[in-house]
Amino acid sequence: MSSPLIRLSRRAFLRSSACGFGSIALAGLAAEPAPGTSSDPLLHAQGPHYHPRAKRIIFLFMQGGVSQVDSFDYKPLLVKQDGKDMPFDDARVLANSGMKGSEQRIMRPLWAFSRHGESGRWGSALFPELNRHVDDLCFIHSVHTEGVAHGPATLFLHCGATVGVRPSMGAWIQYGLGTENEDLPGFVTIGPSAGNGGARNYGHAFLPAVYQGTAVGKAGAPASDATIRNLSNPLLSPLDQTRHFELLQSLNSKQLKSDSDSELEAVISSFELAWRMQMNAPDVLEISGETKETLDLYGIDQEPTDNFGRQCLLARRLSERGVRFIQVTYGDSTANPAWDQHSNMQAHETHAQRVDRPIAGLLTDLKRRGLLEDTLVWWGSEFGRTPYAQQKGTGRDHNPDGFTIWLAGGGTKAGHAYGSTDDFGHKAVANKVHMHDLHATMLHLLGLDHERLTYRYSGRDFRLTDVHGHVIKEILA
C-alpha cells in the first residue's frame, strides 16, 4: 500500500525554483494568496479521494469519561435492579487480574430519562439544552475502544494507538487535505490537557512536523486568557520585526539547501505561518465584536458557562475561517480529569452545567449560519462508565466496552440512533462500533479513504486506523 498523495518537500521546491527563497517568501507575504493554497507546499490543499460531505471537524472532547447510562443510553433495567449485586466482567479487574464475573452493585441513573424531539430520542435531565437538539444529532450507542486507563484510552481516541508515538487525527487530516486558509493553522486544539498523552494528542509523530496542531490556551486556564503562545513580539517594532524575519528566513534557506531536515522545514514554515498569523489570528481570537445575542447563546459572561462558552465560540470562529480540525477539550491536567467520577457521580451535574448550554449554542450558531451542513461536530469521551457502583460506593469506574458518542452535521443522519449496549448499558452488543470504525467513518465524511491515507515510515505504511476499521454506512445521510 502506498500513499496516493504526492508530496514535494520544501527543500526540493526551493532548489527547483528559479526565483529563490527570498523572493518566494516575500512574494507570499506581499501577494494575496489564492484560495486554498499555502506558501508551504506541504500544506497545499489536496484533492480528496472522493466527494466529501464535510469540510471540517469540531471535536468536543469530554475528558475523563461521561457516563452513558446517566446521559443518553436509557436502560430501565438499572432502575428495576438498583442495589442488587450481580456478577459482571469488570474491564479493570480483567486487565489487572484476568478474573471474570466479579460481584458488583447495580446503580440506577441519577437523572431521570425522557424522550425528546420529533425523533423521540432518549436523554436524561443531565443535559436539558442538548436534549432540545436531539433531532440534529446522530447517536452511536455501541462504541468500544482500547485501554482501561485514561492515558492509553485518550491516546487511542486521538491517535488510533494506545502506546508509541503516532500522528494525531488532526495531523492526519492536515496531511490528507492540506489547509483552506494559509493565514491560520489547519489544526487547532483549544484548552489541551498536559496529562494523559499531553502534546501527543495533537502531535505529528513521524509525519512532517508542519502538521502538528497549534495549541490555544490550556486545560484548566481561563478561556478569556487563551492565546497562541509566543505569537507576538512586543520587543520589536513592526519594521524591525520584518527585517528580523527576512534575515532568519535567508539564513534558514541557506541551511536548507545543504541539509534536508523535516524539523528545519517545519521551523521555516512556522516562521512564515506565525508572520501571517500575527496579522490575522488576533482578530479570530477576539470575540468582542460578536453580538450580545450570540454571547448569550453560548452563555458567555455568565456562570458557570462562560469559560467553555468562549471555547465553543472560538471553535465556530475558527471553523468559518477554514480551519480543518478544531479540538475543544473540557477537562484539566490532573490524574483524574473532569468527568472521572469514581466516588461521587453527582459531580457529573457540575460539569454538565458548564458545557450543556455552550454546546447547544454552538449547534444553533452553526446551523443558522449554514455551517452545520459541512461541519462534522463530534462529542465524546475516551470511554464511558460502568452501570454499577465502583467498590459499591457512589461512583462509577471506567468502561471501554460500551459507551455513547454523538455526531452532528457533516453528512450524518439527523435524529438517528445506531447500535446498542446490553440491557445494563455495560457492553456493546448490536452493531458494535470500534474506535477504528469511528475514525474511518469521519475520514470518509471528509472525502478520505482511511485505507489509502497512508505514510511510509520505518519500512511500512502507517495509517490512522492501523490495519482495522470500516465505514459505518448506516449513519450516513
Secondary structure, 3 states (H helix, E strand, C coil): CCCCCCCCCHHHHHHHCCCHHHHHHHHHHHCCCCCCCCCCHHHCCCCCCCCCCCCEEEEEEECCCCCHHHCCCCCHHHHHCCCCEEEECCHHHHHHHCCCCEEEEECCCCCCEEEECCCCEEEECCCHHHHCCHHHEEEEEEEECCCCCHHHHHHHHHHCCCCCCCCCHHHHHHHHHCCCCCCCCCEEEECCCCCCCHHHHHCCCCCCHHHCCEEECCCCCCHHHCCECCCCCCCCCHHHHHHHHHHHHHHHHHHHHHCCCHHHHHHHHHHHHHHHHHHHHHHHHCCCCCCHHHHHHHCCCCCCCHHHHHHHHHHHHHHCCCCCEEEEEECCCCCCCCCCCCCCCCHHHHHHHHHHHHHHHHHHHHHHCCCCCCEEEEEECCCEEEEEEHHHCCCEEEECCCEEEEEECCCECCCEEECEECCCCCCEEECCEEHHHHHHHHHHHCCCCCCCCCEEECCEEECCCCCCCCCCHHHEC
